[in-house]
Amino acid sequence: MEDYLEKIYELMNDKGYARVSDIASSLAVQPSSVTKMLQKLDENEYVSYEKYRGIVLTQRGQRMGKLMKERHAMLAEFLRMLGVAEETIQRDVEGIEHHVSPRTLESLQALVVFFNTNPTALQSFLQFQATEAPSSEDPIARS
């Protein structure tokens, strides 16, 4: 549900509207899956949806969509800070954002803010990571 709200929010901000076909292609799902989710989002008052009429985010849906988008951006920024390759970031963010608690997300956000306001701490960490931390190529790190 969160992926759909985030995508609808993003499309509406970028294009001014969101269509079933746009959502389906963006999320790599069937249009029928989008329609079912829109009905569920409508029941939960995140969107106002009428078949063939369009999609409108409710105030609740806008808040949730914005929150999902900000959470996604924060996690991507965090992984970039750690030196994770760009091609890995989006896949990892998708996995992380749905499997960690709100408290963990708050802690990660605090760490991002800390590193942004204390760049020497980030540099110290990156230096440690480059010289001291085990790499994924170490046999012990892989097990």
C-alpha positions in Angstrom: 0.0 0.0 0.0 2.8 2.4 0.9 4.5 1.9 -2.5 1.3 2.9 -4.2 0.7 6.0 -2.1 4.3 7.1 -2.7 4.0 6.6 -6.4 0.6 8.3 -6.7 2.0 11.2 -4.6 5.1 11.4 -6.9 3.1 11.3 -10.1 0.7 13.9 -9.0 3.5 16.2 -8.0 5.4 15.6 -11.2 2.5 15.5 -13.7 -0.4 16.9 -11.9 -2.3 13.6 -12.2 -1.9 9.9 -11.8 -3.5 7.3 -14.1 -3.8 3.6 -13.5 -1.6 2.9 -16.5 1.1 5.3 -15.1 1.1 3.6 -11.7 1.1 0.1 -13.2 4.1 0.8 -15.4 6.0 2.6 -12.6 5.5 -0.2 -10.2 5.8 -3.0 -12.7 2.4 -4.4 -11.8 -0.8 -5.2 -13.8 -3.4 -2.4 -14.1 -5.9 -4.7 -12.4 -3.7 -4.9 -9.4 -3.6 -1.1 -9.3 -7.4 -0.9 -9.6 -7.8 -3.3 -6.6 -5.3 -1.3 -4.6 -7.0 2.0 -5.5 -10.3 0.6 -4.2 -8.6 -0.4 -1.0 -7.0 3.0 -0.7 -10.3 4.6 -1.3 -11.9 2.5 1.4 -9.2 3.6 3.8 -9.7 7.3 2.8 -6.2 7.8 1.3 -7.6 8.5 -2.2 -10.9 9.3 -3.9 -11.2 7.0 -6.8 -14.0 6.4 -9.3 -13.4 4.1 -12.2 -12.8 6.1 -15.4 -12.9 9.4 -13.5 -9.4 9.6 -12.0 -7.5 9.5 -8.8 -7.4 12.3 -6.1 -5.3 12.0 -3.0 -7.2 13.0 0.1 -5.5 15.1 2.7 -4.7 11.9 4.6 -3.2 10.4 1.4 -1.1 13.4 0.7 0.4 13.4 4.2 1.1 9.6 3.9 2.5 9.9 0.4 4.8 12.8 1.4 6.0 10.8 4.4 6.7 7.8 2.2 8.6 10.0 -0.3 10.6 11.7 2.5 11.4 8.3 4.1 12.6 7.0 0.8 14.8 10.0 0.2 16.3 9.8 3.7 17.2 6.2 3.3 18.8 6.8 -0.1 20.8 9.7 1.4 22.0 7.5 4.3 23.2 4.7 1.9 24.9 7.3 -0.3 26.7 8.7 2.8 28.0 5.1 3.5 29.3 4.9 0.0 26.8 2.3 -1.4 26.8 2.2 -5.2 23.9 4.0 -6.8 22.8 0.9 -8.7 22.3 -0.8 -5.3 20.7 2.1 -3.4 17.2 1.9 -4.9 16.9 -1.9 -4.5 18.1 -1.7 -0.9 15.9 1.3 0.0 12.9 -0.7 -1.2 13.9 -3.6 1.0 14.7 -1.5 4.0 11.8 0.9 4.1 9.2 -1.9 4.5 11.1 -4.0 7.0 12.3 -1.7 9.8 10.3 -0.2 12.6 9.4 3.5 12.9 11.8 3.8 15.8 14.7 2.4 13.6 13.8 4.9 10.9 13.8 7.7 13.4 17.3 6.6 14.5 18.6 6.5 10.9 17.1 9.9 10.3 19.0 11.2 13.4 22.2 9.7 12.1 21.8 11.3 8.7 21.2 14.7 10.4 24.2 14.0 12.7 26.5 13.2 9.7 25.2 16.3 7.8 26.0 18.6 10.7 29.2 16.8 11.6 31.0 16.1 8.3 34.2 15.2 10.2 32.4 12.4 11.9 31.2 11.0 8.6 34.8 11.3 7.2 36.1 9.4 10.2 33.6 6.7 9.7 34.3 6.4 6.0 38.0 6.2 6.7 37.4 3.5 9.3 35.2 1.7 6.8 37.9 1.8 4.1 40.7 0.6 6.4 39.3 -1.4 9.3 35.9 -2.8 8.5 35.7 -6.2 6.9 34.7 -6.3 3.3 32.1 -8.5 1.7 35.1 -10.3 0.1 36.4 -11.5 3.5 35.3 -15.1 4.2 34.2 -14.2 7.8 32.0 -11.3 6.5 30.2 -13.5 4.1 29.1 -16.1 6.6 
